Amino acid sequence: MTYIAGVLTGLALLTSAIMAGSFFAYSVSVMWGLDAAAPASAINGMQRINAVIQNPWFFPNFFGAPIFAILTAFVFLSMGERDIGIVFSLAALAYLIGAFGVTVAINVPMNQALGSESIPLDTEAARILWADYSNRWTWWNHIRTLSSIASTLLCGLGIFLAGRAVG
């Protein structure tokens, strides 16, 4: 394995794992915490989270996961390591469809819609708004989590296969 291939495999694994952990943390803590709060507070909290999530710590991992997997696939394919290249291509595909695609097509539009809402003063109206948002958003976040985990596992498999090819 070349030095470049080694660095790229590590970055592909690391960024996909970071994103899997980020999505997982939302599913099993952030959303549960917001669901336990008063609905108006939950709406306000999620609006604030969505305002700050786009930051220099999040973006390199969110965009890096598929980019590093694709670059890694390309490097291994160019080295004649077809099976390893395919595994990293599948890692990129899992992330692109299930994490990146779902984020762009579903979660971000939901976040934008929630962000444009005024927080209802009526408790029942706030409860209905939050329950509808939280249930749908969390379900799709589970898909992002599972897809990122699949991408991470595929990167791990690719690294395992690359180690066997060298040894």
Residue frames relative to the residue before (quaternion, step in Angstrom):
aa qw qx qy qz dx dy dz
M 1.0000 0.0000 0.0000 0.0000 0.00 0.00 0.00
T 0.4138 -0.7080 0.5131 0.2534 3.56 -0.92 0.88
Y 0.6693 -0.4821 0.3766 0.4217 3.54 -1.29 0.30
I 0.6461 0.5231 -0.3163 0.4570 3.61 0.93 -0.92
A 0.6544 0.5046 -0.3145 0.4672 3.59 0.91 -0.90
G 0.6507 0.5260 -0.3136 0.4490 3.58 0.98 -0.80
V 0.6590 0.4935 -0.3039 0.4793 3.56 0.94 -0.89
L 0.6802 0.4959 -0.2973 0.4506 3.59 0.87 -0.93
T 0.6310 0.5198 -0.3518 0.4559 3.61 0.96 -0.75
G 0.6561 0.5136 -0.3073 0.4597 3.57 0.97 -0.85
L 0.6771 0.4847 -0.2913 0.4709 3.58 0.94 -0.86
A 0.6235 0.5282 -0.3410 0.4647 3.60 1.03 -0.74
L 0.6715 0.4881 -0.2921 0.4749 3.57 0.92 -0.92
L 0.6833 0.5115 -0.2917 0.4317 3.57 0.82 -1.01
T 0.7121 0.4539 -0.2810 0.4560 3.61 0.76 -0.97
S 0.6528 0.4890 -0.3366 0.4706 3.61 0.96 -0.70
A 0.6442 0.5141 -0.3221 0.4657 3.60 1.05 -0.72
I 0.6251 0.5261 -0.3384 0.4669 3.59 0.99 -0.78
M 0.6830 0.4736 -0.2974 0.4699 3.58 0.90 -0.86
A 0.6065 0.5360 -0.3594 0.4644 3.60 1.02 -0.71
G 0.6707 0.4960 -0.2903 0.4689 3.57 0.96 -0.87
S 0.6379 0.5276 -0.3266 0.4562 3.56 0.99 -0.80
F 0.6862 0.4655 -0.2878 0.4792 3.57 0.83 -0.97
F 0.6293 0.5385 -0.3301 0.4528 3.59 1.00 -0.83
A 0.6544 0.5216 -0.3177 0.4458 3.58 0.91 -0.91
Y 0.6221 0.5193 -0.3454 0.4732 3.59 1.02 -0.70
S 0.6914 0.5065 -0.2926 0.4241 3.58 0.82 -0.98
V 0.8174 0.2935 -0.1317 0.4779 3.59 0.89 -0.85
S 0.7819 0.2558 -0.2032 0.5310 3.59 1.17 0.18
V 0.7130 0.4546 -0.2909 0.4477 3.59 0.57 -1.06
M 0.7169 0.4350 -0.2705 0.4728 3.59 0.74 -1.00
W 0.6213 0.5238 -0.3505 0.4656 3.60 1.03 -0.68
G 0.6469 0.5173 -0.3160 0.4627 3.57 0.99 -0.80
L 0.6672 0.4809 -0.3006 0.4830 3.56 0.94 -0.86
D 0.6339 0.5305 -0.3294 0.4563 3.60 1.02 -0.76
A 0.6699 0.4982 -0.2955 0.4645 3.60 1.12 -0.63
A 0.6090 0.5525 -0.3452 0.4524 3.59 1.27 -0.33
A 0.6468 -0.4517 0.4126 0.4554 3.53 -1.31 0.11
P 0.5978 -0.6161 0.3637 0.3615 3.62 -0.88 0.86
A 0.6455 0.5065 -0.3341 0.4639 3.62 0.93 -0.79
S 0.6496 0.5020 -0.3103 0.4793 3.59 1.04 -0.74
A 0.6298 0.5297 -0.3300 0.4624 3.57 1.03 -0.79
I 0.6420 0.5110 -0.3201 0.4736 3.59 0.92 -0.86
N 0.6652 0.4976 -0.2983 0.4701 3.57 0.86 -0.95
G 0.6585 0.5183 -0.3083 0.4501 3.58 0.92 -0.90
M 0.6838 0.4738 -0.2929 0.4713 3.58 0.88 -0.91
Q 0.6074 0.5379 -0.3564 0.4633 3.59 1.03 -0.68
R 0.6677 0.4876 -0.2984 0.4769 3.61 0.98 -0.80
I 0.6234 0.5277 -0.3391 0.4668 3.59 0.99 -0.82
N 0.6851 0.4918 -0.2898 0.4525 3.57 0.85 -0.96
A 0.6303 0.5351 -0.3328 0.4535 3.59 1.14 -0.52
V 0.7759 0.3565 -0.1879 0.4853 3.61 1.07 -0.64
I 0.5029 0.6786 -0.4304 0.3184 3.63 1.19 -0.27
Q 0.6496 0.4823 -0.3224 0.4914 3.59 1.09 -0.58
N 0.3148 0.7519 -0.4991 0.2939 3.53 0.12 1.35
P 0.6851 -0.5259 0.3214 0.3883 3.59 -1.23 0.30
W 0.6176 0.5114 -0.3630 0.4748 3.62 1.20 -0.08
F 0.6935 0.4797 -0.2689 0.4655 3.56 1.03 -0.80
F 0.6939 0.5400 -0.2951 0.3739 3.59 0.70 -1.08
P 0.6677 0.4982 -0.3500 0.4283 3.67 0.76 -0.79
N 0.6746 0.4714 -0.2925 0.4869 3.58 1.07 -0.65
F 0.6492 0.5266 -0.3177 0.4476 3.59 0.92 -0.90
F 0.7479 0.3589 -0.2053 0.5192 3.59 0.87 -0.93
G 0.6293 0.5772 -0.3312 0.4013 3.58 1.08 -0.68
A 0.5859 0.6136 -0.3839 0.3645 3.60 0.96 -0.79
P 0.7490 0.3602 -0.2658 0.4885 3.66 0.64 -0.87
I 0.6144 0.5571 -0.3568 0.4299 3.58 1.04 -0.70
F 0.6872 0.4734 -0.2900 0.4686 3.60 0.85 -0.93
A 0.6379 0.5144 -0.3351 0.4650 3.61 1.02 -0.72
I 0.6517 0.5040 -0.3139 0.4719 3.59 0.98 -0.82
L 0.6626 0.4975 -0.3089 0.4669 3.59 0.91 -0.90
T 0.6365 0.5220 -0.3240 0.4663 3.57 1.01 -0.81
A 0.6328 0.5233 -0.3281 0.4669 3.59 0.96 -0.86
F 0.6556 0.5201 -0.3077 0.4528 3.57 0.90 -0.92
V 0.6561 0.5104 -0.3160 0.4574 3.59 0.89 -0.90
F 0.6992 0.4569 -0.2911 0.4666 3.60 0.82 -0.92
L 0.6268 0.5172 -0.3485 0.4671 3.60 1.00 -0.69
S 0.6693 0.4916 -0.3030 0.4675 3.59 0.98 -0.81
M 0.6517 0.4881 -0.3067 0.4930 3.61 1.23 -0.42
G 0.5437 -0.6316 0.3909 0.3908 3.58 1.29 -0.04
E 0.5292 0.6072 -0.4098 0.4282 3.59 1.29 0.23
R 0.1569 -0.8584 0.4845 0.0612 3.54 0.49 1.31
D 0.6778 0.5056 -0.3079 0.4361 3.61 0.78 -1.00
I 0.6648 0.4876 -0.3030 0.4780 3.58 0.95 -0.87
G 0.6347 0.5317 -0.3202 0.4603 3.58 1.01 -0.80
I 0.6486 0.5097 -0.3144 0.4698 3.57 1.01 -0.81
V 0.6405 0.5239 -0.3332 0.4520 3.59 0.93 -0.83
F 0.6875 0.4527 -0.2932 0.4863 3.61 0.90 -0.82
S 0.5897 0.5438 -0.3666 0.4714 3.60 1.14 -0.52
L 0.6525 0.5001 -0.3043 0.4813 3.58 1.02 -0.80
A 0.6073 0.5390 -0.3489 0.4679 3.58 1.08 -0.70
A 0.6570 0.4975 -0.3037 0.4781 3.58 0.96 -0.88
L 0.6616 0.5198 -0.3030 0.4475 3.58 0.93 -0.92
A 0.6355 0.5275 -0.3288 0.4580 3.59 0.95 -0.87
Y 0.6882 0.4691 -0.2777 0.4787 3.56 0.91 -0.91
L 0.6718 0.5195 -0.3120 0.4260 3.59 0.84 -0.97
I 0.7130 0.4316 -0.2640 0.4855 3.59 0.92 -0.84
G 0.8152 0.3589 -0.1597 0.4255 3.55 0.59 -1.18
A 0.7438 0.3411 -0.2200 0.5311 3.59 1.12 -0.50
F 0.7357 0.4032 -0.2334 0.4916 3.57 0.59 -1.14
G 0.6947 0.4910 -0.2832 0.4429 3.58 0.78 -1.04
V 0.6670 0.4859 -0.3024 0.4770 3.58 0.91 -0.90
T 0.6180 0.5446 -0.3451 0.4498 3.59 1.00 -0.77
V 0.7208 0.4567 -0.2492 0.4580 3.55 0.77 -1.08
A 0.7500 0.4267 -0.2201 0.4550 3.58 0.89 -0.97
I 0.8180 0.2576 -0.1059 0.5033 3.60 0.99 -0.72
N 0.7585 0.4121 -0.2559 0.4351 3.61 0.47 -1.13
V 0.6670 0.4921 -0.3195 0.4592 3.61 0.86 -0.84
P 0.6596 0.4798 -0.3389 0.4688 3.67 0.83 -0.75
M 0.6263 0.5172 -0.3423 0.4724 3.59 1.05 -0.69
N 0.6434 0.5186 -0.3178 0.4650 3.58 1.00 -0.83
Q 0.6570 0.5059 -0.3120 0.4637 3.56 0.96 -0.85
A 0.6408 0.5148 -0.3242 0.4683 3.59 1.00 -0.81
L 0.6610 0.4863 -0.3110 0.4794 3.60 0.93 -0.85
G 0.6537 0.5349 -0.3088 0.4372 3.57 1.00 -0.81
S 0.6840 0.4733 -0.2905 0.4731 3.58 1.12 -0.57
E 0.5630 0.6044 -0.3767 0.4193 3.58 1.29 -0.16
S 0.3609 -0.6446 0.6170 0.2711 3.51 -1.18 0.60
I 0.4942 -0.6454 0.4813 0.3279 3.55 -1.01 0.75
P 0.4241 -0.7265 0.4754 0.2574 3.59 -0.61 1.12
L 0.4193 -0.6903 0.5315 0.2552 3.55 -1.02 0.80
D 0.6257 0.5214 -0.3217 0.4830 3.55 1.17 -0.62
T 0.4815 -0.7081 0.4407 0.2692 3.58 -0.65 1.12
E 0.6752 0.4923 -0.3020 0.4589 3.58 0.91 -0.87
A 0.6354 0.5139 -0.3299 0.4727 3.59 1.00 -0.76
A 0.6457 0.5039 -0.3145 0.4798 3.60 1.01 -0.79
R 0.6365 0.5312 -0.3262 0.4542 3.59 0.99 -0.82
I 0.6670 0.4969 -0.3016 0.4661 3.59 0.90 -0.92
L 0.6499 0.5133 -0.3141 0.4641 3.59 0.91 -0.92
W 0.7026 0.4656 -0.2837 0.4573 3.58 0.80 -0.98
A 0.6552 0.5233 -0.3261 0.4366 3.61 0.86 -0.91
D 0.6526 0.5050 -0.3180 0.4668 3.59 0.94 -0.85
Y 0.6773 0.4852 -0.2882 0.4719 3.57 0.87 -0.95
S 0.7035 0.4988 -0.2835 0.4194 3.58 0.67 -1.09
N 0.6710 0.5050 -0.3111 0.4448 3.59 0.83 -0.91
R 0.7031 0.4494 -0.2720 0.4794 3.60 0.81 -0.96
W 0.6596 0.5196 -0.3151 0.4423 3.58 0.88 -0.97
T 0.6831 0.4913 -0.2909 0.4555 3.58 0.87 -0.94
W 0.6136 0.5390 -0.3578 0.4526 3.59 0.98 -0.75
W 0.6945 0.4511 -0.2788 0.4863 3.59 0.85 -0.91
N 0.6074 0.5410 -0.3605 0.4566 3.59 1.09 -0.55
H 0.5841 0.5536 -0.3717 0.4628 3.60 1.11 -0.59
I 0.6266 0.5231 -0.3313 0.4733 3.60 1.03 -0.77
R 0.6471 0.5058 -0.3193 0.4728 3.59 0.95 -0.85
T 0.6390 0.5318 -0.3201 0.4544 3.58 0.98 -0.83
L 0.6992 0.4705 -0.2748 0.4628 3.57 0.77 -1.03
S 0.6498 0.5114 -0.3187 0.4633 3.59 1.00 -0.75
S 0.6563 0.4935 -0.3076 0.4807 3.57 1.01 -0.76
I 0.6180 0.5179 -0.3391 0.4846 3.58 1.07 -0.69
A 0.6401 0.5158 -0.3245 0.4678 3.59 0.94 -0.85
S 0.6443 0.5142 -0.3186 0.4680 3.58 0.96 -0.84
T 0.6494 0.5156 -0.3096 0.4654 3.58 0.96 -0.85
L 0.6630 0.4967 -0.3054 0.4695 3.58 0.91 -0.90
L 0.6505 0.5031 -0.3190 0.4711 3.58 0.99 -0.77
C 0.6151 0.5178 -0.3480 0.4821 3.61 1.05 -0.67
G 0.6398 0.5203 -0.3180 0.4677 3.58 0.99 -0.80
L 0.6396 0.5078 -0.3175 0.4820 3.56 1.01 -0.81
G 0.6438 0.5226 -0.3198 0.4584 3.58 0.98 -0.82
I 0.6463 0.5006 -0.3172 0.4807 3.57 0.99 -0.78
F 0.6232 0.5352 -0.3278 0.4666 3.59 1.01 -0.81
L 0.6813 0.4820 -0.2853 0.4712 3.59 0.89 -0.95
A 0.6323 0.5220 -0.3291 0.4684 3.57 1.04 -0.76
G 0.6422 0.5181 -0.3215 0.4646 3.60 1.00 -0.74
R 0.6523 0.4998 -0.3052 0.4811 3.57 1.03 -0.77
A 0.6393 0.5340 -0.3295 0.4445 3.59 1.04 -0.77
V 0.6672 0.4804 -0.2957 0.4864 3.57 1.07 -0.75
G 0.7351 0.4432 -0.2386 0.4541 3.59 0.90 -0.97
